Amino acid sequence: MGALSHLRVLDLTRVLAGPWCAQNLADFGADVIKIERPGAGDDTRTWGPPWLKTEDGRDTAEAAYYLAANRNKRSVTCDISTPEGQQLVRDLAAQSDVVLENYKVGQLKKYGLDYESLKAVKPDIIYCSVTGFGQTGPYAQRPGYDFIIQGMGGFMSLTGERDDLPGGGPQKAGVAISDLMTGQYATIAVLAALAHRDRTGEGQYIDMALLDVQVSMLANMNTNYLASGEAPRRWGNAHPNIVPYQTFQAADGWIIVAVGNDGQFRKFVTAGGRPELADDPRFATNPQRVAHRDVLVPILAEMILPRTREQWILDLERAGVPCGPINTLDEVFENEQVLARGLRVDLPHPTAGEVKLVGSPMKMSATPPEALRHPPLLGEHTEVVLGETLGYSAEHIAALRAKGVV
């Protein structure tokens, strides 16, 4: 019994932010019913290559992108533009605790599937909308895309190499960070709303916006600006206040060296065979190292280059200097700590034989999240959900199929 196995979630979301929230809830045991368009499904089903492959190496119809955010769910196809499809969703909402959706502002109202409409059939429903800019404000009607939000929300003004260095300029994150963080915040909001409902019996509406989340998650960079009135700038892999606290190229790859104090700096340069640097008045204290970073960093780069990553990490760990490698994903999934923590999970799959996924990072003693069910095939659970959950007869389901509703 998962921590949320007593709950049912009606998932009307697609792509990443909403499905990420739904997957979090599903990992804790919630019965997540994913509503998808007949014949097409979630947009990310076609966002390949790469594709999930069969045991003999052939591509399946499942894109790897889709697999990342949809485990532990059940898929039901439903055309919500039809009266029958709208009634099906209302019937499911009446037996659900949570509804998640990421349609354009106001779009579901014309189908009678907005919060007020579903509240009429389930008064204590928790209804969470995920959009780019929220339900209010002058941008509410704009479509929201993660890349655009990273730029508008300030993230890209902080990310990337210094403007005065080669390759300088704004950079987006390597993953859709505003989507993923919105999914995480939405999960927290849903759980808070459920706790409130359990105490009071009252449901509520949740308005999640990618832009709100992107601005909020800048954390200390926000308060740095608010306290000083000066907008922080890009520093690439360097630190504005600590030197050396950055990446360096070794003989066979890149490492991170994070020197947090003067004692660690002395240990670092001693391990590198340059102990005199710690006594140089330009470098002896961190404020001096910051002031003379453009002189010091090239010296350190030359010091580090001859040795391998592995040798540097052994030498610096022995000396007590914080450091680590910059791993590619093949190295990540071969890492002994990643293996020990069980982050990779393999699940049976009906067309591929097996699907390799990454499990939840939340470790809990009594109610741990679990990866139990493969990301569903399109419409894989339509018959069982309509029959067992809603009590639709075989004839009713057949009639819906004949009309293209499911």
DONUGU-589200 format. One line per field, with one value per residue (C-alpha): x, y, z; residue in one letter; chain; residue number from 1. Coordinates in nm, 3 decimals. Layout:
# residues N
c1	(X|...)
c2	(Y|...)
c3	(Z|...)
residuo	(A|...)
cadena	(A|...)
num	(NUM|...)
//
This chain:
# residues 406
c1	(0.000|0.158|0.117|-0.133|-0.292|-0.627|-0.638|-0.739|-0.591|-0.749|-0.459|-0.554|-0.199|0.058|0.426|0.627|0.525|0.182|0.286|0.584|0.348|0.117|0.410|0.520|0.172|0.163|0.498|0.339|0.056|-0.216|-0.432|-0.343|-0.571|-0.411|-0.662|-0.522|-0.647|-0.759|-0.508|-0.248|-0.206|0.044|0.251|0.573|0.483|0.618|0.912|1.178|1.433|1.543|1.267|1.215|1.344|1.220|1.441|1.561|1.653|1.352|1.197|0.864|0.608|0.719|0.955|1.209|1.087|0.738|0.879|1.049|0.729|0.454|0.532|0.279|-0.019|-0.315|-0.399|-0.755|-0.828|-1.109|-1.211|-1.311|-1.447|-1.749|-2.044|-1.988|-1.620|-1.701|-1.947|-1.685|-1.442|-1.711|-1.792|-1.425|-1.394|-1.686|-1.474|-1.144|-0.968|-0.748|-0.774|-0.461|-0.481|-0.254|-0.486|-0.486|-0.661|-1.038|-1.021|-1.178|-1.466|-1.623|-1.624|-1.776|-1.455|-1.329|-1.301|-1.651|-1.809|-1.625|-1.676|-2.047|-2.006|-1.737|-1.755|-1.427|-1.223|-0.864|-0.821|-0.472|-0.414|-0.063|0.002|0.290|0.180|-0.108|-0.481|-0.448|-0.235|-0.169|0.018|-0.241|-0.347|0.007|0.132|0.418|0.725|1.005|1.280|1.099|1.025|1.391|1.472|1.185|1.223|1.587|1.744|1.938|2.074|2.259|2.353|2.633|2.991|3.097|3.019|3.385|3.512|3.497|3.155|3.009|2.636|2.310|2.245|1.939|1.964|2.029|1.685|1.346|1.405|1.101|0.873|1.030|1.030|0.668|0.582|0.756|0.585|0.250|0.304|0.363|0.054|-0.165|-0.044|-0.105|-0.457|-0.526|-0.409|-0.646|-0.933|-0.869|-0.906|-1.195|-1.364|-1.300|-1.149|-0.975|-0.833|-0.456|-0.314|0.045|0.246|0.586|0.694|0.603|0.808|1.105|1.124|1.076|1.343|1.624|1.646|1.953|2.007|1.670|1.760|2.108|1.937|1.667|1.925|2.175|1.971|2.230|2.131|2.365|2.553|2.677|2.988|2.986|3.132|3.311|3.183|3.146|3.269|3.504|3.821|3.900|3.548|3.504|3.579|3.925|4.036|4.249|4.440|4.136|3.830|3.691|3.686|3.528|3.739|3.547|3.794|3.592|3.863|4.230|4.332|4.180|4.357|4.693|4.614|4.505|4.818|5.041|4.879|4.945|5.313|5.282|5.280|5.439|5.108|4.953|5.217|5.190|5.022|4.802|4.653|4.695|4.337|4.011|3.945|4.288|4.224|3.895|4.069|4.343|4.138|4.244|4.607|4.554|4.313|4.544|4.823|4.593|4.469|4.828|4.892|4.591|4.618|4.894|4.716|4.409|4.069|4.099|4.444|4.337|4.029|4.240|4.500|4.249|4.026|4.337|4.426|4.074|3.992|3.630|3.628|3.443|3.429|3.199|3.039|2.861|2.539|2.707|2.950|2.663|2.481|2.804|2.887|2.906|2.707|2.430|2.418|2.410|2.119|1.911|1.829|1.785|1.479|1.387|1.020|0.846|0.700|0.436|0.605|0.972|1.003|1.167|1.193|1.480|1.377|1.504|1.322|1.216|1.499|1.283|1.394|1.145|1.143|0.769|0.608|0.875|0.773|0.784|0.809|0.559|0.396|0.550|0.451|0.123|0.063|-0.188|-0.533|-0.399|-0.645|-0.952|-1.161|-1.079|-1.123|-1.452|-1.581|-1.456|-1.419|-1.719|-1.936|-1.993|-2.134|-1.952|-2.219|-2.172|-1.795|-1.835|-2.068|-1.815|-1.543|-1.762|-1.816|-1.443|-1.501|-1.248)
c2	(0.000|0.323|0.643|0.772|0.441|0.561|0.840|0.863|1.129|1.226|1.340|1.563|1.689|1.624|1.688|1.738|1.972|1.819|1.457|1.500|1.597|1.306|1.062|1.177|1.102|0.768|0.666|0.692|0.464|0.699|0.553|0.797|0.776|0.953|1.085|1.092|1.178|0.871|0.779|1.034|1.053|1.263|1.480|1.330|0.982|1.098|1.303|1.063|0.938|0.775|0.515|0.228|-0.082|-0.440|-0.724|-0.780|-0.412|-0.280|0.057|0.052|0.334|0.467|0.768|0.779|1.130|0.996|0.716|0.965|1.109|0.847|0.535|0.390|0.541|0.396|0.530|0.591|0.740|0.995|1.268|1.548|1.759|1.526|1.533|1.165|1.225|1.518|1.302|1.029|1.277|1.407|1.048|0.988|1.319|1.219|0.926|1.112|1.315|1.526|1.664|1.786|1.982|2.201|2.335|2.698|2.934|2.894|2.610|2.345|2.570|2.534|2.157|2.181|2.044|2.351|2.366|2.502|2.239|1.947|2.090|2.054|1.676|1.638|1.925|1.838|1.794|1.926|2.084|2.189|2.393|2.425|2.699|2.913|3.238|3.154|3.223|3.600|3.889|4.041|3.732|3.475|3.393|3.343|2.989|2.901|2.705|2.606|2.762|3.097|3.087|3.022|3.344|3.556|3.438|3.542|3.197|3.245|3.580|3.381|3.076|3.065|3.177|3.531|3.773|3.876|3.520|3.294|3.133|3.397|3.461|3.325|2.952|2.745|2.448|2.106|1.988|2.163|2.299|2.527|2.241|1.999|2.244|2.337|1.967|1.948|2.259|2.134|1.807|1.997|2.212|1.909|1.734|2.050|2.078|1.714|1.770|2.069|1.864|1.583|1.830|2.039|1.846|2.140|2.104|2.388|2.524|2.541|2.784|2.688|2.897|2.817|3.181|3.205|2.895|3.004|3.338|3.180|2.911|3.163|3.168|3.355|3.521|3.691|3.813|3.917|4.150|4.268|4.345|4.523|4.658|4.510|4.230|3.928|3.836|3.518|3.350|3.026|2.750|2.998|3.148|3.525|3.519|3.220|3.128|2.859|2.720|2.601|2.344|2.254|2.033|1.737|1.512|1.300|1.506|1.770|1.797|2.036|2.188|2.363|2.536|2.689|2.846|2.942|2.616|2.415|2.633|2.556|2.183|2.211|2.378|2.158|1.850|2.007|2.061|2.440|2.514|2.856|2.982|2.971|3.216|3.456|3.772|3.788|3.447|3.391|3.491|3.442|3.817|3.843|3.535|3.686|4.013|3.831|3.545|3.629|3.571|3.273|3.059|3.013|2.905|2.649|2.529|2.462|2.280|2.051|1.959|1.691|1.448|1.235|1.298|0.984|1.079|1.432|1.307|1.056|1.321|1.588|1.355|1.238|1.601|1.693|1.923|1.905|1.785|1.564|1.454|1.589|1.265|1.179|0.982|0.650|0.725|0.833|0.502|0.307|0.506|0.289|0.535|0.564|0.184|0.148|0.391|0.192|0.485|0.273|0.051|-0.205|-0.288|-0.543|-0.387|-0.540|-0.449|-0.408|-0.687|-0.446|-0.071|0.096|0.393|0.615|0.567|0.827|0.981|0.997|0.735|0.670|0.407|0.334|0.448|0.458|0.546|0.251|0.194|-0.085|-0.026|0.054|0.381|0.274|0.210|0.448|0.354|0.041|0.063|0.210|-0.108|-0.186|0.169|0.226|-0.115|-0.161|0.196|0.355|0.047|0.105|-0.198|-0.371|-0.243|0.116|0.094|-0.059|0.225|0.483|0.310|0.304|0.680|0.747|0.884|0.636)
c3	(0.000|-0.115|0.085|-0.175|-0.277|-0.142|-0.402|-0.767|-0.996|-1.327|-1.545|-1.839|-1.887|-2.155|-2.236|-1.911|-1.626|-1.559|-1.630|-1.396|-1.113|-1.195|-1.200|-0.854|-0.722|-0.906|-0.758|-0.414|-0.520|-0.645|-0.924|-1.202|-1.506|-1.801|-2.055|-2.410|-2.756|-2.954|-3.219|-3.107|-2.731|-2.541|-2.776|-2.639|-2.764|-3.102|-2.973|-3.094|-3.169|-2.956|-2.928|-2.691|-2.869|-2.876|-2.757|-3.114|-3.162|-3.355|-3.269|-3.086|-3.105|-2.763|-2.761|-2.480|-2.390|-2.314|-2.099|-1.865|-1.715|-1.738|-1.537|-1.294|-1.484|-1.671|-2.017|-2.135|-2.476|-2.486|-2.731|-2.496|-2.782|-2.800|-2.555|-2.478|-2.407|-2.180|-1.988|-1.954|-1.798|-1.563|-1.461|-1.383|-1.198|-0.978|-0.859|-0.837|-0.570|-0.795|-1.149|-1.329|-1.656|-1.869|-2.139|-2.247|-2.008|-2.045|-2.300|-2.078|-1.978|-2.323|-2.269|-1.923|-1.772|-1.585|-1.206|-1.142|-1.367|-1.207|-0.859|-0.926|-0.965|-0.693|-0.440|-0.266|-0.583|-0.594|-0.937|-1.051|-1.368|-1.513|-1.769|-1.884|-1.722|-1.488|-1.498|-1.441|-1.561|-1.905|-2.030|-1.922|-2.279|-2.407|-2.468|-2.236|-2.345|-2.111|-2.326|-2.340|-1.968|-1.885|-2.070|-1.938|-1.580|-1.550|-1.544|-1.867|-1.749|-1.480|-1.685|-1.942|-1.979|-1.891|-2.171|-2.201|-2.252|-2.560|-2.582|-2.354|-2.354|-2.217|-2.205|-2.127|-1.895|-2.046|-1.932|-1.927|-1.581|-1.553|-1.661|-1.414|-1.124|-1.196|-1.179|-0.843|-0.704|-0.836|-0.649|-0.325|-0.383|-0.451|-0.136|0.070|-0.076|0.008|0.366|0.392|0.245|0.492|0.781|0.649|0.367|0.137|-0.209|-0.392|-0.713|-0.776|-1.033|-1.128|-1.375|-1.524|-1.505|-1.136|-1.063|-1.272|-1.091|-0.749|-0.791|-0.847|-0.467|-0.340|-0.679|-0.630|-0.284|-0.400|-0.647|-0.406|-0.138|-0.363|-0.652|-0.887|-1.126|-1.095|-1.410|-1.572|-1.437|-1.634|-1.419|-1.192|-0.866|-0.820|-0.460|-0.427|-0.618|-0.723|-0.730|-1.088|-1.356|-1.482|-1.770|-1.674|-1.915|-2.001|-1.907|-1.673|-1.295|-1.046|-0.770|-0.492|-0.261|0.022|0.238|0.252|0.419|0.139|-0.115|0.046|0.038|-0.326|-0.459|-0.242|-0.393|-0.731|-0.660|-0.638|-0.261|-0.317|-0.460|-0.112|0.014|-0.279|-0.138|-0.449|-0.371|0.004|0.096|-0.085|-0.138|-0.299|-0.513|-0.631|-0.715|-0.909|-1.055|-1.411|-1.312|-1.082|-1.285|-1.588|-1.350|-1.187|-1.527|-1.635|-1.306|-1.345|-1.712|-1.699|-1.461|-1.528|-1.368|-1.160|-1.031|-0.939|-0.755|-0.561|-0.478|-0.376|-0.174|0.010|0.077|0.191|-0.099|-0.229|-0.589|-0.835|-1.197|-1.468|-1.582|-1.903|-1.856|-1.937|-1.655|-1.428|-1.463|-1.407|-1.094|-0.783|-0.572|-0.832|-0.855|-0.477|-0.449|-0.699|-0.925|-1.236|-1.249|-1.515|-1.571|-1.794|-2.110|-2.342|-2.672|-2.577|-2.322|-2.080|-2.028|-1.843|-1.631|-1.351|-1.023|-0.771|-0.567|-0.253|-0.001|0.280|0.554|0.573|0.246|-0.025|-0.380|-0.617|-0.991|-1.050|-1.388|-1.727|-1.898|-2.058|-2.423|-2.579|-2.452|-2.284|-1.994|-2.164|-2.140|-1.779|-1.650|-1.828|-1.732|-1.378|-1.253|-1.425|-1.465|-1.836|-2.011|-2.296|-2.532|-2.413|-2.457|-2.802|-2.902|-2.784|-2.985|-3.293|-3.267|-3.214|-2.863|-2.719)
residuo	(M|G|A|L|S|H|L|R|V|L|D|L|T|R|V|L|A|G|P|W|C|A|Q|N|L|A|D|F|G|A|D|V|I|K|I|E|R|P|G|A|G|D|D|T|R|T|W|G|P|P|W|L|K|T|E|D|G|R|D|T|A|E|A|A|Y|Y|L|A|A|N|R|N|K|R|S|V|T|C|D|I|S|T|P|E|G|Q|Q|L|V|R|D|L|A|A|Q|S|D|V|V|L|E|N|Y|K|V|G|Q|L|K|K|Y|G|L|D|Y|E|S|L|K|A|V|K|P|D|I|I|Y|C|S|V|T|G|F|G|Q|T|G|P|Y|A|Q|R|P|G|Y|D|F|I|I|Q|G|M|G|G|F|M|S|L|T|G|E|R|D|D|L|P|G|G|G|P|Q|K|A|G|V|A|I|S|D|L|M|T|G|Q|Y|A|T|I|A|V|L|A|A|L|A|H|R|D|R|T|G|E|G|Q|Y|I|D|M|A|L|L|D|V|Q|V|S|M|L|A|N|M|N|T|N|Y|L|A|S|G|E|A|P|R|R|W|G|N|A|H|P|N|I|V|P|Y|Q|T|F|Q|A|A|D|G|W|I|I|V|A|V|G|N|D|G|Q|F|R|K|F|V|T|A|G|G|R|P|E|L|A|D|D|P|R|F|A|T|N|P|Q|R|V|A|H|R|D|V|L|V|P|I|L|A|E|M|I|L|P|R|T|R|E|Q|W|I|L|D|L|E|R|A|G|V|P|C|G|P|I|N|T|L|D|E|V|F|E|N|E|Q|V|L|A|R|G|L|R|V|D|L|P|H|P|T|A|G|E|V|K|L|V|G|S|P|M|K|M|S|A|T|P|P|E|A|L|R|H|P|P|L|L|G|E|H|T|E|V|V|L|G|E|T|L|G|Y|S|A|E|H|I|A|A|L|R|A|K|G|V|V)
cadena	(A|A|A|A|A|A|A|A|A|A|A|A|A|A|A|A|A|A|A|A|A|A|A|A|A|A|A|A|A|A|A|A|A|A|A|A|A|A|A|A|A|A|A|A|A|A|A|A|A|A|A|A|A|A|A|A|A|A|A|A|A|A|A|A|A|A|A|A|A|A|A|A|A|A|A|A|A|A|A|A|A|A|A|A|A|A|A|A|A|A|A|A|A|A|A|A|A|A|A|A|A|A|A|A|A|A|A|A|A|A|A|A|A|A|A|A|A|A|A|A|A|A|A|A|A|A|A|A|A|A|A|A|A|A|A|A|A|A|A|A|A|A|A|A|A|A|A|A|A|A|A|A|A|A|A|A|A|A|A|A|A|A|A|A|A|A|A|A|A|A|A|A|A|A|A|A|A|A|A|A|A|A|A|A|A|A|A|A|A|A|A|A|A|A|A|A|A|A|A|A|A|A|A|A|A|A|A|A|A|A|A|A|A|A|A|A|A|A|A|A|A|A|A|A|A|A|A|A|A|A|A|A|A|A|A|A|A|A|A|A|A|A|A|A|A|A|A|A|A|A|A|A|A|A|A|A|A|A|A|A|A|A|A|A|A|A|A|A|A|A|A|A|A|A|A|A|A|A|A|A|A|A|A|A|A|A|A|A|A|A|A|A|A|A|A|A|A|A|A|A|A|A|A|A|A|A|A|A|A|A|A|A|A|A|A|A|A|A|A|A|A|A|A|A|A|A|A|A|A|A|A|A|A|A|A|A|A|A|A|A|A|A|A|A|A|A|A|A|A|A|A|A|A|A|A|A|A|A|A|A|A|A|A|A|A|A|A|A|A|A|A|A|A|A|A|A|A|A|A|A|A|A|A|A|A|A|A|A|A|A|A|A|A|A|A|A|A|A|A|A|A|A|A|A|A|A)
num	(1|2|3|4|5|6|7|8|9|10|11|12|13|14|15|16|17|18|19|20|21|22|23|24|25|26|27|28|29|30|31|32|33|34|35|36|37|38|39|40|41|42|43|44|45|46|47|48|49|50|51|52|53|54|55|56|57|58|59|60|61|62|63|64|65|66|67|68|69|70|71|72|73|74|75|76|77|78|79|80|81|82|83|84|85|86|87|88|89|90|91|92|93|94|95|96|97|98|99|100|101|102|103|104|105|106|107|108|109|110|111|112|113|114|115|116|117|118|119|120|121|122|123|124|125|126|127|128|129|130|131|132|133|134|135|136|137|138|139|140|141|142|143|144|145|146|147|148|149|150|151|152|153|154|155|156|157|158|159|160|161|162|163|164|165|166|167|168|169|170|171|172|173|174|175|176|177|178|179|180|181|182|183|184|185|186|187|188|189|190|191|192|193|194|195|196|197|198|199|200|201|202|203|204|205|206|207|208|209|210|211|212|213|214|215|216|217|218|219|220|221|222|223|224|225|226|227|228|229|230|231|232|233|234|235|236|237|238|239|240|241|242|243|244|245|246|247|248|249|250|251|252|253|254|255|256|257|258|259|260|261|262|263|264|265|266|267|268|269|270|271|272|273|274|275|276|277|278|279|280|281|282|283|284|285|286|287|288|289|290|291|292|293|294|295|296|297|298|299|300|301|302|303|304|305|306|307|308|309|310|311|312|313|314|315|316|317|318|319|320|321|322|323|324|325|326|327|328|329|330|331|332|333|334|335|336|337|338|339|340|341|342|343|344|345|346|347|348|349|350|351|352|353|354|355|356|357|358|359|360|361|362|363|364|365|366|367|368|369|370|371|372|373|374|375|376|377|378|379|380|381|382|383|384|385|386|387|388|389|390|391|392|393|394|395|396|397|398|399|400|401|402|403|404|405|406)
//
